[in-house]
Amino acid sequence: MVTAGIDRCLWLFPPDEWKQLSDQLMEAASPFSRRARLLQRRIIAPAQEIELDKTGRILIPPSLKETVGLKKDCVLHGIKKYIEIWDVDEYSAYLRENEDEFQEAAEELGGAVSFF
């Protein structure tokens, strides 16, 4: 499944992970909550099953390409249970715009990770 993610990228999920996420979003949210409806409309509603073409490429629906500004070249990132798909220019802009926040997050969360 592919859907519009957060931060102007697409999220690509294996079917079982998508089911888990969509079930959680639908069950945890009251239809009377404006914010819950917003999340459901932005993440659940545009989700579409995707297919591979004859050469094994992912065929992304035009509506989702337009939603996130995906043009020609893209960047893919594996993020634990899903893949982010970014337009290369959008991703570069995102990195520039969030450099200071990245530094702060690294300092704040770095101690919580036993990496080194």
C-alpha positions in Angstrom: 0.0 0.0 0.0 1.1 3.5 -0.7 -0.3 6.7 0.8 0.5 10.3 1.4 2.7 10.5 4.4 3.7 13.4 6.6 6.3 16.0 5.4 5.4 15.8 1.7 6.5 12.3 1.1 4.8 9.0 0.3 4.7 6.0 2.7 5.0 2.6 1.2 3.9 -0.3 3.5 3.8 -4.1 3.2 0.2 -5.2 3.4 0.4 -6.6 7.0 2.0 -3.4 8.3 -0.5 -1.2 6.5 -3.4 -3.2 8.0 -2.0 -2.8 11.5 -1.5 1.0 11.1 -4.8 1.6 9.4 -6.7 -0.5 12.0 -5.0 1.5 14.8 -5.9 4.8 13.3 -9.5 3.8 12.7 -10.0 2.2 16.1 -8.3 4.8 18.2 -10.2 7.7 16.6 -13.6 9.0 17.3 -15.6 10.1 14.2 -16.5 13.1 16.3 -12.9 14.2 16.6 -11.9 16.8 14.0 -8.2 15.8 14.3 -9.0 12.1 14.0 -11.0 12.8 10.8 -8.1 14.9 9.5 -5.6 12.0 10.0 -8.0 9.5 8.5 -8.6 11.7 5.4 -4.9 12.5 4.9 -3.4 9.0 5.5 -6.2 6.3 5.2 -8.4 7.8 2.4 -5.7 8.3 -0.3 -4.1 4.9 0.3 -4.0 2.7 -2.8 -2.7 -0.8 -3.6 0.2 -0.7 -6.0 1.5 -3.0 -8.6 4.9 -3.6 -10.1 5.3 -3.2 -13.9 7.0 -5.9 -16.1 10.5 -4.7 -15.0 9.7 -4.6 -11.3 9.2 -0.9 -10.9 6.6 0.5 -8.5 3.7 2.2 -10.3 2.7 5.2 -8.2 -0.8 6.6 -8.8 -0.7 10.1 -10.4 -3.0 11.5 -7.7 -0.4 10.6 -5.0 2.5 12.0 -7.1 0.7 15.3 -7.3 -0.1 15.3 -3.6 3.5 15.2 -2.6 5.1 17.0 -5.6 6.8 13.8 -6.9 8.2 14.7 -10.3 10.9 12.6 -11.9 13.8 11.7 -9.6 13.1 10.4 -6.2 14.8 9.4 -2.9 13.8 6.3 -1.0 14.4 5.7 2.7 13.7 2.5 4.6 12.2 3.6 7.9 11.8 0.4 10.0 8.4 -0.8 8.9 7.8 1.3 5.8 9.6 3.2 3.0 9.5 6.9 2.4 9.4 8.1 -1.2 10.4 11.8 -1.7 10.9 14.0 -4.7 14.6 14.7 -4.7 14.1 18.5 -4.7 11.5 18.3 -1.9 13.8 16.1 0.2 16.7 18.5 -0.2 14.5 21.4 0.8 13.2 19.5 3.8 16.8 18.8 5.0 17.7 22.5 4.6 14.6 23.7 6.4 15.0 21.3 9.3 18.8 21.4 9.9 18.6 23.2 13.2 15.8 21.0 14.5 17.8 17.9 13.4 20.7 19.1 15.6 18.4 19.6 18.5 16.7 16.2 18.1 20.0 14.5 17.8 21.2 16.0 21.1 17.8 15.4 22.8 17.3 11.8 21.6 20.9 10.8 21.2 21.2 9.8 24.8 18.1 7.5 24.5 19.8 5.4 21.9 22.4 2.7 22.8 24.3 2.9 19.6 27.9 3.5 20.5 
